Amino acid sequence: MEKYTFISQSPDDTYKFGEQLAQQLMAGDVITLEGDLGAGKTSFTKGIGKGLGVQRVINSPTFTIIKEYKGSIPLYHMDVYRLEDSEEDLGFDEYFEGEGVTVVEWASRIEEMLPEERLDIYIYHNGNDKRTFELRPKGERFISLCKELL
């Protein structure tokens, strides 16, 4: 599997990286995010939202599981950390195959439900505000996207 790396020097870099990625995204794209608490998953998603033209404030959907935002392309932001049974049918397919971009935090909890083609992103603490983003594209579209982005 191909891997691509981006080093963020600050929360602002993380936000801007999300915004840059958003310029390459289209309806039906799924981005998964893994990383420790405080790694920057929601900050990164805020940048994606900005790049998609979302006007509302984006915050973590920890207690609601899914939040929808209107933009030039809708953004579906999921946090599946609190799902107790990954077999629950919450209609994920409708989002993954929908008219928007889906960002899934803690996606490993619903691995078997995720589409085969997607962009998996792992965010690691790398000092105070520094973060290492490891992008693992699954599918030719996302491999091309990573090559263009990085």
C-alpha positions in Angstrom: 0.0 0.0 0.0 1.3 3.4 -0.9 1.7 6.0 1.9 2.1 9.7 1.7 3.3 12.0 4.5 2.6 15.6 5.4 4.0 17.4 8.4 1.9 20.1 10.0 3.8 22.6 12.0 0.7 24.1 13.7 -3.1 23.9 14.1 -3.3 26.5 11.3 -1.2 24.2 9.0 -3.6 21.4 9.8 -6.6 23.5 9.0 -5.0 24.7 5.7 -4.1 21.1 4.7 -7.7 20.1 5.1 -8.8 23.1 3.0 -6.3 22.1 0.3 -7.5 18.5 0.3 -11.1 19.7 -0.1 -10.2 21.3 -3.4 -9.6 17.8 -4.8 -12.7 16.1 -3.3 -16.0 15.3 -5.0 -19.4 13.9 -4.0 -19.1 10.3 -2.8 -15.6 10.6 -1.5 -14.9 9.1 1.9 -12.1 10.2 4.2 -11.3 8.3 7.3 -9.4 9.8 10.3 -7.5 8.0 13.0 -5.5 9.5 15.8 -5.3 10.1 19.5 -7.5 12.5 21.2 -6.3 16.0 20.5 -4.4 14.9 17.4 -6.3 17.4 15.2 -9.0 15.3 13.5 -11.7 18.0 14.0 -9.4 20.9 13.1 -8.5 19.1 9.9 -12.2 18.5 9.2 -12.9 22.2 9.8 -10.4 22.9 7.0 -12.2 20.5 4.7 -15.5 22.2 5.5 -14.0 25.6 4.7 -12.7 24.2 1.4 -16.2 22.9 0.6 -17.8 26.2 1.3 -19.4 25.3 4.6 -20.5 28.4 6.5 -21.6 26.9 9.8 -19.2 26.2 12.7 -18.0 22.6 12.5 -17.4 20.8 15.8 -17.0 17.2 16.8 -20.2 15.1 16.4 -19.1 12.9 19.4 -22.5 12.6 20.9 -24.6 12.8 17.8 -22.5 10.5 15.7 -23.3 12.3 12.4 -23.5 16.0 11.5 -24.4 17.3 8.1 -23.2 20.6 6.7 -24.3 22.4 3.5 -21.6 23.8 1.2 -20.8 23.7 -2.5 -20.7 19.9 -1.8 -22.4 18.7 1.5 -20.1 17.5 4.2 -21.1 14.6 6.4 -19.0 14.5 9.5 -19.1 11.3 11.6 -17.5 10.4 14.9 -18.1 6.7 15.5 -16.0 6.4 18.6 -19.0 5.8 20.9 -20.6 3.1 18.8 -20.9 0.1 21.0 -22.0 -2.4 18.3 -20.5 -1.9 14.8 -23.3 -4.0 13.5 -25.9 -1.2 14.1 -27.5 -0.1 10.9 -27.3 3.7 11.0 -27.5 4.1 7.3 -23.8 4.7 6.7 -24.2 3.5 3.1 -26.5 6.3 2.3 -23.8 8.8 3.3 -20.9 6.9 1.7 -22.8 6.7 -1.6 -24.5 10.1 -1.2 -24.1 13.6 -2.7 -21.5 14.8 -0.3 -18.0 14.1 1.1 -18.0 11.9 4.2 -15.3 12.3 6.9 -15.3 9.5 9.5 -13.4 9.9 12.8 -12.4 6.7 14.5 -13.3 4.8 11.3 -11.5 1.6 12.4 -14.6 0.9 14.6 -16.7 0.4 11.4 -14.0 -0.9 9.1 -16.3 -3.6 7.6 -18.9 -1.0 6.6 -16.5 1.4 4.8 -16.2 1.5 1.0 -13.2 -0.1 -0.5 -12.1 3.1 -2.2 -11.3 5.8 0.2 -8.6 7.9 1.7 -7.4 6.7 5.2 -5.5 9.4 7.2 -3.6 8.7 10.4 -2.6 11.7 12.5 0.3 11.4 14.9 1.5 13.8 17.6 5.0 15.0 16.7 5.9 17.4 19.4 3.9 20.3 20.8 1.8 21.6 17.8 3.4 19.4 15.1 1.5 16.6 13.6 2.4 13.9 11.1 -0.3 13.0 8.6 0.1 9.6 7.0 -2.2 9.3 4.0 -3.0 5.8 2.8 -5.1 5.9 -0.4 -7.2 3.0 -1.4 -8.1 3.1 -5.0 -6.6 4.8 -8.1 -8.5 8.0 -7.7 -7.1 8.5 -4.2 -3.6 7.6 -5.2 -3.8 10.2 -7.9 -5.3 12.7 -5.5 -2.4 12.2 -3.0 0.2 12.5 -5.7 -1.3 15.8 -6.8 -1.8 17.1 -3.3 1.7 16.2 -2.0 
